[in-house]
Amino acid sequence: MDLAFTQEEEAFRAEARGWLKAHVPSAPLPSLETEEGFAAHRAWEAALAADRWSVVDWPTAYGGRDAGLVRWLLFEEEYYAAGAPGRVGQNGVSLLAPTLFGHGTEEQRARVLPPMARGEVVWAQAWSEPEAGSDLASLRSRAVRTGGGWLLSGQKTWSSRAAFADRAFGLFRSDPDRPRPHQGLTYLMFDLRAPGVTVRPIRRLDGKPAFAELFLDEVFVPDEDVIGRPGEGWRVAMATAADERGLTLRSPGRFLAGAGRLAALWRARGCPDAARRRVADALIGARAYQLFTYAAASRHLDGVSLGPESSLNKVFWSEYDIALTETALDLLGPEGELADTEWAERYVFSLAGPVYAGTNEIQRDIIAERLLGLPKGRR
Ligand SMILES: Cc1cc2nc3c(=O)[nH]c(=O)nc-3n(C[C@H](O)[C@H](O)[C@H](O)COP(=O)(O)OP(=O)(O)OC[C@H]3O[C@@H](n4cnc5c(N)ncnc54)[C@H](O)[C@@H]3O)c2cc1C
């Protein structure tokens, strides 16, 4: 295994670092879970896109640099190290885009990807329903055939950033007569401002509308917004889920930067002995996750699909993030309780890690059954 980067890769890293140094806002942007922050983050996405840094691994035709997966990982390391803003376009860029690359048509990619790269169209993920989270296949929202397209009806929930987003992608039951719940589902894109859509923001404990519920009442969607074949949405969605958990949702850059900031905090607090081991664990964990991800990326580039292996990544990063931020809060003591500090906000968000992108209980079931070959658990 070759762990060294090529000269070209190092040059790419240096170029990214230089650009970020010159462009990252000196003061943090307002939270992207507020209307004002959402607009500020959209403008940041546009600035990134203007110099082709918003989607470096995408083909140039869609606004990328055709830089490939390894350079994307390098870019992410530089991005987080520079303290650059969170990405408001993340659902689109890391979930919908890989789905379109794998299962969309050329027309869909040409229409959907460039405005996504520029932050002009921000996407929300509309998968979960009130009775369909872990058991996603039990979803009840339906797509009924009509002239030239489909009519969507039902309710989606926990849709991150849908309070301010423009469009959404999700699964709908198009053939209720199929014998198994994951059959007869269709994957569709729809407009959050179309007639028949009601977006009701859900406030978090801190009052910010980080999520929304979506109520759909015969919302028309044209045929060109079906991804993959009608009735085969489950297969498409599972490919998206593997990407989300395995590579695209949480790049190691985030944790390398976080562990670096934790070590700096520890030193600033006088290197307390009680936290020494936990800080060392955070640094080692970030490096281990980095190497594991590079190995996964190499396999991906060799044409191996990530599949259930992604669940290992998901369990690791979500538990790692909680341990990292808890250590920071312990170092800060009472100061860490202040709701508006960077670490307090990060800690609260880390607690959601074992829930979103599929709960860790479900990931452990996948690991047990599909990677270790253990018998199915009792449901
Ligand atoms: C911060 C955050 C952001 C989110 N963003 C989005 C989004 O943008 N779009 C979207 O569609 N959804 C989103 N979600 C929803 C998320 O995907 C669901 O919360 C998640 O899939 C769990 O579903 P549920 O909440 O219905 O819990 P349930 O499925 O009701 O599960 C409750 C508990 O029971 C456990 N459980 C359930 N079934 C089993 C089983 N078979 N074996 C063992 N344990 C089991 C679960 O692990 C969990 O601990 C988000 C959630 C959070 C917290």
PDBQT file of the ligand as one rigid body, heavy atoms in Angstrom, charges set to zero:
ROOT
HETATM    1  C1  LIG A 401     -30.214  15.561  13.127  1.00  0.00    +0.000 C 
HETATM    2  C2  LIG A 401     -31.116  14.714  12.280  1.00  0.00    +0.000 A 
HETATM    3  C3  LIG A 401     -31.260  15.014  10.936  1.00  0.00    +0.000 A 
HETATM    4  C4  LIG A 401     -32.117  14.246  10.134  1.00  0.00    +0.000 A 
HETATM    5  N1  LIG A 401     -32.272  14.627   8.839  1.00  0.00    +0.000 NA
HETATM    6  C5  LIG A 401     -33.114  13.922   8.042  1.00  0.00    +0.000 A 
HETATM    7  C6  LIG A 401     -33.319  14.325   6.689  1.00  0.00    +0.000 A 
HETATM    8  O1  LIG A 401     -32.747  15.308   6.220  1.00  0.00    +0.000 OA
HETATM    9  N2  LIG A 401     -34.188  13.622   5.928  1.00  0.00    +0.000 N 
HETATM   10  C7  LIG A 401     -34.846  12.530   6.409  1.00  0.00    +0.000 A 
HETATM   11  O2  LIG A 401     -35.578  11.919   5.645  1.00  0.00    +0.000 OA
HETATM   12  N3  LIG A 401     -34.685  12.110   7.701  1.00  0.00    +0.000 NA
HETATM   13  C8  LIG A 401     -33.846  12.791   8.527  1.00  0.00    +0.000 A 
HETATM   14  N4  LIG A 401     -33.668  12.418   9.847  1.00  0.00    +0.000 N 
HETATM   15  C9  LIG A 401     -34.465  11.290  10.368  1.00  0.00    +0.000 C 
HETATM   16  C10 LIG A 401     -33.632  10.049  10.632  1.00  0.00    +0.000 C 
HETATM   17  O3  LIG A 401     -33.236   9.437   9.424  1.00  0.00    +0.000 OA
HETATM   18  C11 LIG A 401     -34.501   9.114  11.496  1.00  0.00    +0.000 C 
HETATM   19  O4  LIG A 401     -34.677   9.752  12.752  1.00  0.00    +0.000 OA
HETATM   20  C12 LIG A 401     -33.849   7.758  11.712  1.00  0.00    +0.000 C 
HETATM   21  O5  LIG A 401     -33.824   7.012  10.513  1.00  0.00    +0.000 OA
HETATM   22  C13 LIG A 401     -34.570   6.925  12.799  1.00  0.00    +0.000 C 
HETATM   23  O6  LIG A 401     -35.939   6.822  12.535  1.00  0.00    +0.000 OA
HETATM   24  P1  LIG A 401     -37.037   7.202  13.632  1.00  0.00    +0.000 P 
HETATM   25  O7  LIG A 401     -36.695   8.567  14.167  1.00  0.00    +0.000 OA
HETATM   26  O8  LIG A 401     -38.367   6.985  13.013  1.00  0.00    +0.000 OA
HETATM   27  O9  LIG A 401     -36.815   6.180  14.833  1.00  0.00    +0.000 OA
HETATM   28  P2  LIG A 401     -37.434   4.685  14.978  1.00  0.00    +0.000 P 
HETATM   29  O10 LIG A 401     -37.270   3.948  13.691  1.00  0.00    +0.000 OA
HETATM   30  O11 LIG A 401     -38.809   4.802  15.548  1.00  0.00    +0.000 OA
HETATM   31  O12 LIG A 401     -36.457   4.086  16.048  1.00  0.00    +0.000 OA
HETATM   32  C14 LIG A 401     -36.529   4.378  17.457  1.00  0.00    +0.000 C 
HETATM   33  C15 LIG A 401     -35.441   3.548  18.152  1.00  0.00    +0.000 C 
HETATM   34  O13 LIG A 401     -35.689   2.128  17.971  1.00  0.00    +0.000 OA
HETATM   35  C16 LIG A 401     -34.559   1.497  17.389  1.00  0.00    +0.000 C 
HETATM   36  N5  LIG A 401     -34.963   0.462  16.435  1.00  0.00    +0.000 N 
HETATM   37  C17 LIG A 401     -35.936   0.563  15.499  1.00  0.00    +0.000 A 
HETATM   38  N6  LIG A 401     -36.002  -0.579  14.786  1.00  0.00    +0.000 NA
HETATM   39  C18 LIG A 401     -35.024  -1.404  15.275  1.00  0.00    +0.000 A 
HETATM   40  C19 LIG A 401     -34.590  -2.718  14.944  1.00  0.00    +0.000 A 
HETATM   41  N7  LIG A 401     -35.142  -3.425  13.950  1.00  0.00    +0.000 N 
HETATM   42  N8  LIG A 401     -33.554  -3.253  15.651  1.00  0.00    +0.000 NA
HETATM   43  C20 LIG A 401     -32.974  -2.558  16.655  1.00  0.00    +0.000 A 
HETATM   44  N9  LIG A 401     -33.361  -1.303  17.015  1.00  0.00    +0.000 NA
HETATM   45  C21 LIG A 401     -34.368  -0.729  16.337  1.00  0.00    +0.000 A 
HETATM   46  C22 LIG A 401     -33.840   2.605  16.632  1.00  0.00    +0.000 C 
HETATM   47  O14 LIG A 401     -32.488   2.303  16.418  1.00  0.00    +0.000 OA
HETATM   48  C23 LIG A 401     -34.035   3.788  17.582  1.00  0.00    +0.000 C 
HETATM   49  O15 LIG A 401     -33.075   3.770  18.620  1.00  0.00    +0.000 OA
HETATM   50  C24 LIG A 401     -32.830  13.154  10.670  1.00  0.00    +0.000 A 
HETATM   51  C25 LIG A 401     -32.679  12.838  12.039  1.00  0.00    +0.000 A 
HETATM   52  C26 LIG A 401     -31.845  13.619  12.832  1.00  0.00    +0.000 A 
HETATM   53  C27 LIG A 401     -31.721  13.254  14.285  1.00  0.00    +0.000 C 
ENDROOT
TORSDOF 0
